[in-house]
Amino acid sequence: EAKSKSGLTYRHHTMLVHESVKKDDHADTARDVRALWREAKFNFSEGLARLQKLYDEDFLPVMKARANGALIPRSFDELKPFIGTALAEITIDADPVLIVNSDKEIQAQQKKLDFEAAKVWRILVGGTQLSRGFTVEGLTISYFRRKAGQADTLMHAGRWFGFRPGHQDL
């Protein structure tokens, strides 16, 4: 198992995908996200090469500029063991995507979303339920594409990252 030099651990890592408030759209969005996940081929050399390029050209320069004395990986090779660990967590149930909405059939799968019972490393697709009154633990990535017609909706979206140290650029 990969060991962090910083000693930091994270129980949950989640991504929020919010394109529509319509429940019927969530299944289509989830299908698109699953297709993108398969096409990314993270378990293969081409997927790792793409991740390394992204690390070298984007993440590393930003981390160096913002590290403020914190430990950062010196190379992509230091991250490789963590990629395998992350993939194992994300695909523990084979499907990395969970739909979160008020549809009764969908709610059965949401039992996998018990942040108190177990680690949750998933991509969450949903609408209103995700954007209001639902605490998404370990929110690492947010993809909020729909137009926010109400000022309070936009304010909630801004708060997802606004109170966390190190997330000011988001």
Phi and psi in degrees as a GROMACS rama.xvg file:
@    title "Ramachandran Plot"
@    xaxis  label "Phi"
@    yaxis  label "Psi"
@TYPE xy
-70.3291  136.539  ALA-2
-114.409  130.167  LYS-3
-77.3754  134.406  SER-4
-69.5521  -26.7535  LYS-5
-80.5917  -18.858  SER-6
82.9742  -4.27021  GLY-7
-74.3058  138.401  LEU-8
-129.96  153.468  THR-9
-131.644  121.531  TYR-10
-73.8896  -40.6376  ARG-11
-122.319  145.725  HIS-12
-138.554  118.729  HIS-13
-131.5  153.908  THR-14
-121.665  134.985  MET-15
-106.263  126.873  LEU-16
-118.668  116.668  VAL-17
-134.096  99.4178  HIS-18
-108.683  -23.0237  GLU-19
-155.091  151.649  SER-20
-89.2002  -7.46405  VAL-21
-81.5879  122.446  LYS-22
-58.6548  -35.6199  LYS-23
-63.0924  -28.8925  ASP-24
-75.478  -23.3204  ASP-25
-62.6361  -39.7608  HIS-26
-64.2024  -39.8084  ALA-27
-64.6872  -43.8767  ASP-28
-63.6706  -44.2114  THR-29
-60.5273  -40.9  ALA-30
-61.6363  -42.297  ARG-31
-63.6959  -43.3312  ASP-32
-64.7313  -41.6396  VAL-33
-61.6692  -40.4648  ARG-34
-64.6454  -42.4524  ALA-35
-62.586  -39.7008  LEU-36
-60.9654  -47.3659  TRP-37
-62.6549  -43.1569  ARG-38
-66.8838  -24.5353  GLU-39
-67.6267  -27.1109  ALA-40
49.4403  51.4086  LYS-41
-61.627  -24.7311  PHE-42
-82.8012  0.432184  ASN-43
-119.113  163.72  PHE-44
-59.8666  -36.8945  SER-45
-66.3144  -35.6191  GLU-46
-68.7034  -41.605  GLY-47
-65.1604  -37.7039  LEU-48
-63.6049  -40.3079  ALA-49
-65.5308  -41.2153  ARG-50
-64.4267  -39.7127  LEU-51
-65.0243  -41.5819  GLN-52
-61.839  -43.8043  LYS-53
-62.6682  -41.786  LEU-54
-61.653  -51.4253  TYR-55
-64.8184  -40.3956  ASP-56
-91.9454  -20.9381  GLU-57
-122.289  -64.8194  ASP-58
-63.4211  -46.7189  PHE-59
-61.7226  -47.8592  LEU-60
-61.3871  -37.7296  PRO-61
-68.4497  -44.6405  VAL-62
-60.9154  -42.5972  MET-63
-61.4691  -40.9172  LYS-64
-69.873  -29.0893  ALA-65
-111.97  2.72005  ARG-66
-60.1653  -36.925  ALA-67
49.653  42.9213  ASN-68
90.8917  -11.7715  GLY-69
-72.9039  151.134  ALA-70
-68.7155  135.81  LEU-71
-132.153  152.634  ILE-72
-62.5783  136.044  PRO-73
-78.2701  -23.6995  ARG-74
-151.824  164.805  SER-75
-63.5797  -33.3264  PHE-76
-58.6696  -31.5202  ASP-77
-66.9138  -24.5265  GLU-78
-87.5224  -23.3952  LEU-79
-49.6388  -45.5965  LYS-80
-61.6036  -30.5037  PRO-81
-75.2031  -27.7352  PHE-82
-64.9355  -45.0423  ILE-83
-61.4892  -42.2725  GLY-84
-62.3812  -44.7526  THR-85
-63.3173  -44.577  ALA-86
-60.2516  -39.2053  LEU-87
-63.2492  -41.5829  ALA-88
-67.8715  -43.9773  GLU-89
-66.494  -36.0653  ILE-90
-104.799  21.2621  THR-91
-55.8826  -34.1796  ILE-92
-105.814  20.6337  ASP-93
74.9505  -41.1441  ALA-94
-103.28  115.72  ASP-95
-77.4128  -7.6139  PRO-96
-106.807  132.714  VAL-97
-122.435  133.557  LEU-98
-89.75  134.895  ILE-99
-124.227  107.94  VAL-100
-158.997  -172.936  ASN-101
-90.7953  4.11156  SER-102
-63.1096  130.458  ASP-103
-60.2773  -39.72  LYS-104
-68.0864  -34.0158  GLU-105
-72.0034  -35.6148  ILE-106
-61.9789  -24.8769  GLN-107
-61.9974  -41.3442  ALA-108
-72.9561  -18.0626  GLN-109
-70.3217  -8.53275  GLN-110
-61.9767  -24.279  LYS-111
-70.6694  -5.72448  LYS-112
-103.012  28.9806  LEU-113
-86.113  97.9273  ASP-114
-66.5861  -22.1573  PHE-115
-80.6541  -34.0613  GLU-116
-81.176  -34.8866  ALA-117
-156.47  170.523  ALA-118
-68.5778  144.495  LYS-119
-125.815  112.406  VAL-120
-124.106  89.1307  TRP-121
-143.723  163.075  ARG-122
-100.735  118.24  ILE-123
-102.19  122.792  LEU-124
-110.518  129.805  VAL-125
-174.788  -166.125  GLY-126
-131.602  -119.272  GLY-127
-57.7786  -40.6362  THR-128
-60.1639  -35.745  GLN-129
-78.5937  -30.4883  LEU-130
-87.6142  -10.6229  SER-131
-141.573  128.794  ARG-132
69.0882  10.6728  GLY-133
-119.853  120.088  PHE-134
-86.5986  116.322  THR-135
-97.0468  104.807  VAL-136
-72.1676  144.919  GLU-137
65.8548  28.5715  GLY-138
-61.7054  113.707  LEU-139
-106.119  -36.9132  THR-140
-135.455  136.899  ILE-141
-126.687  125.531  SER-142
-118.897  97.0054  TYR-143
-114.018  104.018  PHE-144
-106.686  -18.7771  ARG-145
-76.8261  156.198  ARG-146
-71.6353  129.593  LYS-147
-91.0358  105.465  ALA-148
-79.0717  -22.8994  GLY-149
-107.491  140.492  GLN-150
-60.7745  -37.2895  ALA-151
-68.9226  -29.798  ASP-152
-65.1463  -44.407  THR-153
-63.84  -38.8365  LEU-154
-63.085  -43.1096  MET-155
-60.4762  -43.5644  HIS-156
-61.7007  -41.205  ALA-157
-64.6089  -32.1041  GLY-158
-73.3178  -20.5503  ARG-159
-51.8047  -39.1957  TRP-160
-115.472  -15.3166  PHE-161
-63.6263  -21.7176  GLY-162
-107.392  16.05  PHE-163
-110.677  125.995  ARG-164
-58.5568  139.024  PRO-165
85.9253  -0.486927  GLY-166
-114.848  15.9096  HIS-167
-61.0549  -33.1464  GLN-168
-70.8591  -11.7849  ASP-169
